[in-house]
């Protein structure tokens, strides 16, 4: 069984995701096989908050070249977690 640490890889801190904090939306990079239910339970257990909604996106890997050699970056999964009113995650406060 996977733990919450296995499901949530890291928070995603970009200009666009910081704009979502006003709507109580937090963005995380999660395990590619994680389901919405698993993500919800992991966020609630890790940060002691109530999750209202989880939206996920699978981001495809991109082709990268260096000279004549070609490679591909790995695929990854992004989760946008909406919290219930009155809850917040202090990790994002200081940024």
C-alpha positions as a Python dict, from the first residue, in 0.01 Angstrom:
ca = {
    (1, 'X'): (0, 0, 0),
    (2, 'X'): (127, 346, -90),
    (3, 'X'): (159, 616, 172),
    (4, 'X'): (70, 983, 137),
    (5, 'X'): (439, 1058, 76),
    (6, 'X'): (439, 819, -220),
    (7, 'X'): (133, 985, -376),
    (8, 'X'): (224, 1353, -333),
    (9, 'X'): (563, 1411, -497),
    (10, 'X'): (594, 1788, -436),
    (11, 'X'): (396, 2112, -448),
    (12, 'X'): (400, 2304, -772),
    (13, 'X'): (504, 2666, -713),
    (14, 'X'): (466, 2878, -1027),
    (15, 'X'): (317, 3218, -1099),
    (16, 'X'): (4, 3059, -1241),
    (17, 'X'): (-51, 2826, -945),
    (18, 'X'): (3, 3114, -700),
    (19, 'X'): (-293, 3289, -863),
    (20, 'X'): (-514, 2993, -773),
    (21, 'X'): (-448, 3040, -401),
    (22, 'X'): (-711, 3317, -394),
    (23, 'X'): (-973, 3058, -493),
    (24, 'X'): (-837, 2811, -234),
    (25, 'X'): (-679, 2593, -508),
    (26, 'X'): (-344, 2425, -447),
    (27, 'X'): (-142, 2244, -714),
    (28, 'X'): (72, 1936, -657),
    (29, 'X'): (281, 1704, -871),
    (30, 'X'): (157, 1355, -787),
    (31, 'X'): (234, 994, -872),
    (32, 'X'): (125, 912, -1227),
    (33, 'X'): (-83, 614, -1110),
    (34, 'X'): (-260, 798, -826),
    (35, 'X'): (-639, 832, -843),
    (36, 'X'): (-844, 1133, -735),
    (37, 'X'): (-962, 949, -422),
    (38, 'X'): (-605, 859, -324),
    (39, 'X'): (-490, 1218, -381),
    (40, 'X'): (-776, 1353, -170),
    (41, 'X'): (-695, 1118, 121),
    (42, 'X'): (-322, 1194, 98),
    (43, 'X'): (-372, 1572, 108),
    (44, 'X'): (-620, 1547, 397),
    (45, 'X'): (-386, 1321, 596),
    (46, 'X'): (-70, 1520, 528),
    (47, 'X'): (-195, 1876, 581),
    (48, 'X'): (-496, 1816, 814),
    (49, 'X'): (-741, 1997, 584),
    (50, 'X'): (-1079, 1919, 421),
    (51, 'X'): (-1066, 1870, 42),
    (52, 'X'): (-1366, 1982, -162),
    (53, 'X'): (-1256, 1878, -513),
    (54, 'X'): (-962, 1725, -701),
    (55, 'X'): (-888, 1782, -1070),
    (56, 'X'): (-606, 1592, -1239),
    (57, 'X'): (-411, 1642, -1561),
    (58, 'X'): (-161, 1406, -1725),
    (59, 'X'): (122, 1605, -1871),
    (60, 'X'): (295, 1435, -2166),
    (61, 'X'): (672, 1410, -2188),
    (62, 'X'): (844, 1641, -2433),
    (63, 'X'): (1104, 1550, -2693),
    (64, 'X'): (1441, 1711, -2624),
    (65, 'X'): (1745, 1718, -2849),
    (66, 'X'): (2110, 1780, -2787),
    (67, 'X'): (2287, 1782, -3119),
    (68, 'X'): (2193, 1466, -3307),
    (69, 'X'): (2083, 1282, -2994),
    (70, 'X'): (1717, 1281, -2909),
    (71, 'X'): (1550, 1193, -2581),
    (72, 'X'): (1221, 1235, -2403),
    (73, 'X'): (1135, 1386, -2066),
    (74, 'X'): (915, 1169, -1844),
    (75, 'X'): (537, 1203, -1826),
    (76, 'X'): (397, 1340, -1501),
    (77, 'X'): (64, 1407, -1335),
    (78, 'X'): (-61, 1734, -1191),
    (79, 'X'): (-342, 1762, -935),
    (80, 'X'): (-532, 2083, -859),
    (81, 'X'): (-686, 2042, -512),
    (82, 'X'): (-967, 2274, -400),
    (83, 'X'): (-1005, 2303, -23),
    (84, 'X'): (-1320, 2366, 178),
    (85, 'X'): (-1385, 2723, 291),
    (86, 'X'): (-1180, 2820, 596),
    (87, 'X'): (-890, 2579, 535),
    (88, 'X'): (-547, 2663, 399),
    (89, 'X'): (-206, 2501, 363),
    (90, 'X'): (65, 2700, 540),
    (91, 'X'): (335, 2563, 307),
    (92, 'X'): (221, 2805, 37),
    (93, 'X'): (188, 3108, 270),
    (94, 'X'): (554, 3211, 280),
    (95, 'X'): (608, 3201, -95),
}
